[in-house]
Amino acid sequence: MMLLVPFLTAIIPGIIILLLTWWFTKKGFPLYGRLLPGSLALIASVVLFYVGFVSIRGFEGGVYGILSIILFIFSVLSFVFVKRDTRDAGKMNL
């Protein structure tokens, strides 16, 4: 239960982050607009890790750490998704 709850709690915002990134890419937003959901998730994961490590500590702080690590992974996936350009996917740049 100690691992399942933060995992499931981080999955929902992570999926929302990926969907927002996909939608912003589909709508043709500029690069900084497409990076916004991942950047906000990265900031939130750093804040959660800091709060769990410094303020709360113990087992509850570990739960915050797990939540922040999973949110960090989703933000990195969002950055990779933005970086991948689908328009030039079939072309080779030599």
ZADO-1210 file (C-alpha; in nm, 4 decimals, padded with zeros to 6 digits):
<atoms>
<atom x="00.0000" y="00.0000" z="00.0000" code="MET" pos="1"/>
<atom x="00.2892" y="00.2323" z="00.0747" code="MET" pos="2"/>
<atom x="00.4139" y="00.2029" z="-00.2848" code="LEU" pos="3"/>
<atom x="00.0828" y="00.1685" z="-00.4645" code="LEU" pos="4"/>
<atom x="-00.0832" y="00.4909" z="-00.3475" code="VAL" pos="5"/>
<atom x="00.1934" y="00.7338" z="-00.4566" code="PRO" pos="6"/>
<atom x="00.2315" y="00.5422" z="-00.7825" code="PHE" pos="7"/>
<atom x="-00.1380" y="00.5720" z="-00.8633" code="LEU" pos="8"/>
<atom x="-00.1425" y="00.9320" z="-00.7415" code="THR" pos="9"/>
<atom x="00.1415" y="01.0201" z="-00.9798" code="ALA" pos="10"/>
<atom x="-00.0034" y="00.8279" z="-01.2760" code="ILE" pos="11"/>
<atom x="-00.3091" y="01.0537" z="-01.3073" code="ILE" pos="12"/>
<atom x="-00.1209" y="01.3873" z="-01.3333" code="PRO" pos="13"/>
<atom x="00.1431" y="01.2149" z="-01.5474" code="GLY" pos="14"/>
<atom x="-00.1141" y="01.1058" z="-01.8012" code="ILE" pos="15"/>
<atom x="-00.2660" y="01.4537" z="-01.7958" code="ILE" pos="16"/>
<atom x="00.0801" y="01.6019" z="-01.8596" code="ILE" pos="17"/>
<atom x="00.1405" y="01.3712" z="-02.1552" code="LEU" pos="18"/>
<atom x="-00.2060" y="01.4415" z="-02.2989" code="LEU" pos="19"/>
<atom x="-00.1579" y="01.8172" z="-02.2662" code="LEU" pos="20"/>
<atom x="00.1822" y="01.7930" z="-02.4331" code="THR" pos="21"/>
<atom x="00.0340" y="01.5880" z="-02.7175" code="TRP" pos="22"/>
<atom x="-00.2561" y="01.8302" z="-02.7562" code="TRP" pos="23"/>
<atom x="-00.0261" y="02.1353" z="-02.7576" code="PHE" pos="24"/>
<atom x="00.1907" y="01.9662" z="-03.0209" code="THR" pos="25"/>
<atom x="-00.1153" y="01.8802" z="-03.2294" code="LYS" pos="26"/>
<atom x="-00.2432" y="02.2406" z="-03.2120" code="LYS" pos="27"/>
<atom x="00.0925" y="02.3770" z="-03.3287" code="GLY" pos="28"/>
<atom x="00.1883" y="02.5716" z="-03.0172" code="PHE" pos="29"/>
<atom x="00.5393" y="02.7179" z="-03.0064" code="PRO" pos="30"/>
<atom x="00.8160" y="02.5248" z="-02.8342" code="LEU" pos="31"/>
<atom x="00.7895" y="02.7053" z="-02.4996" code="TYR" pos="32"/>
<atom x="00.4159" y="02.6335" z="-02.4923" code="GLY" pos="33"/>
<atom x="00.4730" y="02.2650" z="-02.5561" code="ARG" pos="34"/>
<atom x="00.7406" y="02.2509" z="-02.2858" code="LEU" pos="35"/>
<atom x="00.5156" y="02.4135" z="-02.0248" code="LEU" pos="36"/>
<atom x="00.3410" y="02.0980" z="-01.8856" code="PRO" pos="37"/>
<atom x="00.6700" y="01.9118" z="-01.8514" code="GLY" pos="38"/>
<atom x="00.8380" y="02.2114" z="-01.6907" code="SER" pos="39"/>
<atom x="00.5588" y="02.2516" z="-01.4360" code="LEU" pos="40"/>
<atom x="00.5771" y="01.8799" z="-01.3561" code="ALA" pos="41"/>
<atom x="00.9537" y="01.9054" z="-01.3125" code="LEU" pos="42"/>
<atom x="00.9154" y="02.1974" z="-01.0719" code="ILE" pos="43"/>
<atom x="00.6435" y="02.0121" z="-00.8816" code="ALA" pos="44"/>
<atom x="00.8591" y="01.7000" z="-00.8518" code="SER" pos="45"/>
<atom x="01.1542" y="01.9005" z="-00.7155" code="VAL" pos="46"/>
<atom x="00.9287" y="02.0747" z="-00.4618" code="VAL" pos="47"/>
<atom x="00.7711" y="01.7437" z="-00.3553" code="LEU" pos="48"/>
<atom x="01.1117" y="01.5829" z="-00.3139" code="PHE" pos="49"/>
<atom x="01.2349" y="01.8763" z="-00.1066" code="TYR" pos="50"/>
<atom x="00.9265" y="01.8733" z="00.1154" code="VAL" pos="51"/>
<atom x="00.9517" y="01.4980" z="00.1645" code="GLY" pos="52"/>
<atom x="01.3244" y="01.5015" z="00.2373" code="PHE" pos="53"/>
<atom x="01.3553" y="01.8130" z="00.4540" code="VAL" pos="54"/>
<atom x="01.0185" y="01.8796" z="00.6157" code="SER" pos="55"/>
<atom x="00.8406" y="01.5481" z="00.6575" code="ILE" pos="56"/>
<atom x="01.1148" y="01.2795" z="00.6713" code="ARG" pos="57"/>
<atom x="01.0573" y="00.9164" z="00.7632" code="GLY" pos="58"/>
<atom x="00.8210" y="00.6840" z="00.5804" code="PHE" pos="59"/>
<atom x="00.5869" y="00.9641" z="00.4798" code="GLU" pos="60"/>
<atom x="00.8793" y="01.1531" z="00.3292" code="GLY" pos="61"/>
<atom x="00.9686" y="00.8398" z="00.1350" code="GLY" pos="62"/>
<atom x="00.6201" y="00.8385" z="-00.0120" code="VAL" pos="63"/>
<atom x="00.6735" y="01.1968" z="-00.1276" code="TYR" pos="64"/>
<atom x="01.0054" y="01.0858" z="-00.2785" code="GLY" pos="65"/>
<atom x="00.8401" y="00.8044" z="-00.4744" code="ILE" pos="66"/>
<atom x="00.5720" y="01.0454" z="-00.5952" code="LEU" pos="67"/>
<atom x="00.8333" y="01.2972" z="-00.7066" code="SER" pos="68"/>
<atom x="01.0444" y="01.0376" z="-00.8899" code="ILE" pos="69"/>
<atom x="00.7474" y="00.9107" z="-01.0890" code="ILE" pos="70"/>
<atom x="00.6411" y="01.2680" z="-01.1699" code="LEU" pos="71"/>
<atom x="00.9985" y="01.3418" z="-01.2791" code="PHE" pos="72"/>
<atom x="00.9891" y="01.0426" z="-01.5156" code="ILE" pos="73"/>
<atom x="00.6667" y="01.1714" z="-01.6706" code="PHE" pos="74"/>
<atom x="00.8160" y="01.5167" z="-01.7181" code="SER" pos="75"/>
<atom x="01.1209" y="01.3678" z="-01.8935" code="VAL" pos="76"/>
<atom x="00.8866" y="01.1658" z="-02.1168" code="LEU" pos="77"/>
<atom x="00.7041" y="01.4883" z="-02.1969" code="SER" pos="78"/>
<atom x="01.0331" y="01.6567" z="-02.2942" code="PHE" pos="79"/>
<atom x="01.1235" y="01.3619" z="-02.5178" code="VAL" pos="80"/>
<atom x="00.7800" y="01.3770" z="-02.6762" code="PHE" pos="81"/>
<atom x="00.8229" y="01.7484" z="-02.7508" code="VAL" pos="82"/>
<atom x="01.1765" y="01.7039" z="-02.8814" code="LYS" pos="83"/>
<atom x="01.0704" y="01.4361" z="-03.1294" code="ARG" pos="84"/>
<atom x="00.9651" y="01.6104" z="-03.4473" code="ASP" pos="85"/>
<atom x="00.7119" y="01.4037" z="-03.6418" code="THR" pos="86"/>
<atom x="00.7340" y="01.6145" z="-03.9570" code="ARG" pos="87"/>
<atom x="01.0932" y="01.5089" z="-04.0287" code="ASP" pos="88"/>
<atom x="01.0584" y="01.1499" z="-03.9073" code="ALA" pos="89"/>
<atom x="01.1101" y="00.9936" z="-04.2495" code="GLY" pos="90"/>
<atom x="01.3971" y="01.2158" z="-04.3620" code="LYS" pos="91"/>
<atom x="01.7620" y="01.1489" z="-04.2944" code="MET" pos="92"/>
<atom x="01.9833" y="01.4479" z="-04.2389" code="ASN" pos="93"/>
<atom x="02.3293" y="01.3766" z="-04.3717" code="LEU" pos="94"/>
</atoms>
